[in-house]
Amino acid sequence: MGNIIDYVREYGRYDFKERPLCTEDILVLAQLSYLKFEGLVPTVAQRALAAAVSWMDQNMEPDVVFMDQRFRDNNRLLWQALAESKRFSSMQCNYYRSRLDEDKCMQFAAVTFFPQDSCPVVVFRGTDENFVGWREDFYLAFAEPIPAQKESAVYLQQICCLTQEPFVVCGHSKGGNLAVYASMLAEPSVQKRIKQVYSFDGPGFRPEFLQGASYENIRSRVHRILPASSLVGMLLQNYEAYEVIASDAFSVWQHDCYTWRITEGSLVRLADIENKQRRINEVLNRFIFSMEEEELRVFVDTLFGIIEKTGAVTLTEFAADWKKNLKICLKQIRTLDKETGEKIRQIFRLLLEITADVRLFGA
């Protein structure tokens, strides 16, 4: 058993003619999108001035590129494996876009990879370490599109004006949701060029988003891949088809795709989501869908208003002094009514699991 790093080390000796682009390659690129490519990869606005670059040849600052503490060490290992591989070392990338807007509550990033002798892969980054992005994720439960979804649709349309060939769209976590959303809203001529859409443990959609021809036109090409204890990927699950894969981690930590098992070059498939996790997900989704939108908005704003009291703007900052920050949060929670306070305590239990991961493996 191995993970995506082991996959690259073992199968990186084959080029894309010898071993065509597969799900495991696309997962590698989805993870690669978490690297901070500012100044290294041309943006959409620079397209007239700069061609696609060989991403391995860039002079980079490791402290910037590997800034996301959750994946820092594994991202470095993945980068090294890719650089030493025949399969990926000549890959080019272009059209990087990254936006963080606290006023709009938007965290968005995307990049397009061009593997040699294969089709382009448009990748949307998932939620990074900034709490702005986490707050935006909660807004997925609302009826209107979140800012990152709108941005994803614009980005995909722009890329399709700059490339003429068929392509793949993908993303991990929120990036998977954005991949599906952008593909769903694409013009019919663009949709015809989409070969496959991959959502790696990405949350779903409210029912109204999936109604009509927009989603139906791409449904057969959408692949939702979730770990056995998926929490994020089962949020807003509306009976879309999905595949389940094995992970070496426990509970919410399975969201990290470095824990996903690969053997003989393929992700290890399982029958379905674990029963215990399925029951948790059903309760959580009932909770989300039972609340009026304004009530849900107040709940989300209350939750992140409490986090703001700590002064932390990223998971890493929260984890760096988590005892003090938790004390501040609990003090704020005690001022709430009993029902709201208990719901927010449940959210904080999950947050503490995630920050524990940051403390152990990145902070």
N, C-alpha and C positions, 0 to 999 in steps of 0.2 A: 504494500500500500504506500502511496506517495501523495503529493499535492501538486499544485501547478508549477512549483519550482522544479520538483523532480521530473515532471512531464517535460519541461523545456530542456532539462539536462539530458534526458533520455532520447527524446524525439527531435531535438533541435538539430540533429545531424542531417535530417531530411529537408529538402526544400519543398515548396508548395506544388511542384510538379510531381514529385515522388510521393508526397502525402498531402492530398488536397485539404484546404481549410476546413476545420472541424469545430465542434462545440467547444472543445478544450482550448483551442487557439483563441476563440472569441472570448472565453472566460479570462484568459491571460490578458487580452487587450482591455477588457472591461476593468480589470484590476489596475492596469497600467495607467488608466485615466486619472487615478488619484494622485499621480505625481504632478507637481507644480511646474508647468512648462513655460511660465512667464519669461519672455526674453529668449527662449530657446527655439520655440516653434512659431512660425508666422501666423498672424491672426487673419481672420477673414478680411479685415480692412487693409491688410498688407498684401493681399493676393496679387496685386498688379506689380508689386516690387520684389516679391520673393517667391521662388518656387518651393515645392515640398523639400524638406530637409531630411538628411539621414540623421535620425535622432541620436544615434550612438556617437556621432562625431562632434557633438556639441560640448563646448566648455561650460560646465555647470558648477553651481555651488551646491554641494550635497545638503547643507543645512536648509536650503530653500526648496530644492526639488523633493526632498524626502521630509518635508515639514510635518505632514500628518503623522502624529506620534503613534496612532493606533497601528499603523502598518509599516513604520519606519524601517525596522530591521529586516522584515520579510521583503519589503519593496527593494531594499538594497540587494538582497540575495537574488531576487527575480531579475533585477536590472543586470547584474553580473552574468547570470545564466543566459539571458537574452543576448548580451554582447558577445558571448562566446559561442553562440549557436549559428550554424549555417542558415537556419530557417528564418531568424528574425534580425540578424545583424545588419542586413542590407535594407531592411524595411524603412520606408519614409513616412513622415507625418506632416500634416499641414492643418490650417484653419482652426487654430486653437482659440477658444473663447472662454473667459472666466469672468464672472460678475458676482460681486457681493454687495448687496444694497440693503442696508438696515431699514431705511425708510419704507421700501417696498416689501420688506421681509422676503428677500430673494437671495438664494445661493445657487449659482448655475455654473457649470463648466462642461465643455465638450471639445473633442478633438477627432480628427479623421486620420486613420492609419491606412497606409498603402503597402501591404505585403507584396513582395516581388512575385510575379506570376500568379496573382490571386486578385480577387475583387477588393475594392475599398471597404473599410469597416468604420462606420460612424459610431462613436462611443460617447455616451452621456455619463458624466461622473455622478456618483451617488452623493449622499450627504457627507460633507467633510466634517472637520472638527469644530466648526463655528456653530454656536447655538442659533444663529439666524436661520441656518439650514434646517435644524431640528424643529424649530418653530414652524417653518414653512411646511415641513412634512405633516404636521398635525392639521394644517389647513387643507390637506387632501380630502379630509372628511366633509368639507363644505361643498356646496353645489357648484360654485363657479371655479374655473381653472385657476390654479396657483400661478404666480408669476413665472416660475421656472418652466412650467408646462407651456405657457405662451412663448417663452424664449426658445424652447426646444423646437416648436413648430417653425419658427422663423429661421432658426439655424439650419434645420434639415432642408427647407426650401432653398436657402442660399447655397448649400453644398450641392444640391441637385442642379443648380444653374452653373456650377463650376466644374462638375464632372458629368460625363455622358454615359458611363457604363452602369451595369447593375451593381448593387451594393448590399451590405448587411448593416443592420442597425442593432445596437445593444447597449446594455448598461447594467450595473449592479446596484441594488438597493433603490433609492429614489431614481437613479439613472435608468433602471429597468422600466419604471413607470413612465419616465420621459420618452424612452425609446418607443414604447407602445403608443403613447399619446401623439408624438410627432408623426409617426407612421400613419396613424388613424386620421389625422387632419391633413395629411399631404394631398396634393392635387392628384386626380386619377392617373395622369401621365407619370407622376412620380411614384405612386404606389405600384405601378406595373414594373418598375425597375427594382423594387425592394425584393431581394431574394428571401431573406429570413429576418425575423425580429426576435431578439433574445432579451428576456427579463430575468436576471439572476437574483432571486429573492427580492424582487421589487414589489411594493404594495399594489393592490388592485385599484378599482375605481368605484365610485358611486354608480348605481344601476343606470341612471340616465345617460352616463357617458358612453355606455356600450350599446345603446339603442340606435337603430338605423343602419344605413349602408356603410357609413364611414368605417366602423369597426368590422362589419361583416366582410368587407372587401379584403381585409388582411388577416382575418381570424385564423385561417388555415396555416399561415406562415408565422404565427406568434408562438414562441416556445417559452413557457414559464417554468423555470427550474428552481426548486426550493429544497433546503435541507430538511431533515426529518423533524427537527424541532423548530420549524420556521415560525417566527412571530411576525416580522416585518412583511414577509411575502404573503402572509395570510390576512393582513389587514385589508379591509374592504373587499374581501374575496367574494365574488358573485358567481361562483360555479364555473369560472373559466377553467379550461383544462390545464393541468400542470403535471410535471414530472418531479419525482422526489429522489434526492441523492443522499448518500451517507456522508457523515461528518465525524471527525475525531473529537469534536468539542461537545460541550454540554449546554443545553438551554439556549439562551439568547446569544451565547458566544458562537453558535453555529452560523450566525449571519456572516462571519468572517470567511470569505471564500478560500483563504489559505488553509482552512481546516477541512475542506471538502476532499474526499478520498478519490484518488485516481489509480486505477490498476490496469496494466496492459494498454495504456494510452487512452482509457475511457473513464469518465466519471462513473462511480459505482451507483447503480440504480436500486431503489427500494420500492416496496409496494405502495406505501402511502405515508402521510404525516402520522407521527406517533399519537396514539389515542389521547394521552394526557394533554399534549399540546393542542390537539384538535378541540378538546373541551374548553381550554383556556381561550383559544381563538374565537370560538363561537360566542362565549360570554362577552369578550371584548367587542366583537362586531355588533352584537345585540345592543350593547351599551352605546356604541357610536351611532347606530341607526335609530335608536329610540329617542335621542335628544333632538330638540328643535335646533335649527342652525344657530340662532342667536344665543341659546343656552350653551351650545358647544363652543361657540366663539369666546364667550365669557370664560368658560372653563380653561380653554387653551391660553388666553391672555393672562388669566390668574396664575396658571402654572408657570409660565415664563416670566411673569412679573416677579414671582418669588425667586426664580433663579437670578434675575437681574440684580436683586438685592445683594448678592454675593460679590458683584463686580466682575465675575468671570464671564468671558465672552466665548471661550472655547472649552471643550471637554478636558483638554490638557490643563488649562488653568484651574478648572473646578477640581480636577483630580490632585493637583499639586498641593492643595491644602483642604482636602475633602472633609476632614473632621470639623474644621471651623465653618466651612461652607454649608455642611449639613446642619450644623447647629443653627445657623442663620435661617435656613429654609424651614426647619422644624418650628422655630419661633414664629415665623410668618404663617405656617399652616395652622398653628393653634388659634389664630385669630379668625379662621374660617368656620362656617357652619360644619356640623359633624359629617354630613354626607359628602360634601365637597372635599373636606379635609381627608377623608378616608380614600377617596378616589385618587387624590393627588399623592397620598402616601404610596399607593400602589405603583404609580408612575415612577416615583422616586426610588422604589426598590429596584426597578429595572435600570434606572439611571446609575445607581450605585454598582450594579453588576457590570455595566459598560465602563464606568470610570475605574473599577477594579482592574479591568483588562488593560486600560491605559497605564495605570500605575505599575502593573507587573511587567508589561512588554514595551513600554515606550517612554514613560515619563522620567 
